[in-house]
């Protein structure tokens, strides 16, 4: 064929530049559009499947999840946690009174202030009395009384957490800590469950002061527990 002769095929594709133009200009946008549409469709399907799985899991396990939420101790008050921990009986299942004296370096703590009064319904001070404990249920240890107003007691320390600047007093070579119930030493005062007419001494400091503190404790009046008068409802009689 002569160099100057025209190609026999009169198609536009044989003209200079027409091959590139036809492929790039017409087919590439269509391919790109299809690719984006496919990706979007896949993403939508995955999203629907994940969402459906989450909701299916919740509805299939709803009772168990709700139970865990209700049992979560983070939603409970300190007293509720302690009631569960110690197996405290129903309010009113027992009523007992006891005298408590706490001495720190010879000074008696005064529990007559409002911050110490009726801070727990199960065990508390009341009527501005600075020493008389009222217990209103079974299985209530002294730990619940102390925790209700911020008194922390261990075998080595007494911490007055209820003060703005918490005071901690710990055993050293000059100071000791003693727990006595009715004159008898016990190792763990927190777990002790008082009985009616108990006299409880907690003493930090000089051991030589204990006899004097016990004498003071013996002089405190312990009120009788009121009994309901079955003949006249609403009236109390004392024994």
Secondary structure, DSSP 8 states (H G I E B T S, - for coil): --TTS--S---GGGSTTHHHHHHHHHTHHHHHHHHHHHHHHHHHHHHHHHHHHHHHHHHHTHHHHHHHHHH-GGGS-HHHHHHHHHT---TTS--EEEEEEEEETTEE----SGGGBTS-SSEEB-TT-SSEEEE-STT--HHHHHHHHTEEE-SSEEEETTSSS-EEEE--SS-EEEEEETTEE-S-STT----TTEEEEEEEE-GGGHHHHHHHHHTS-----EEE-SSSTT-EEE-
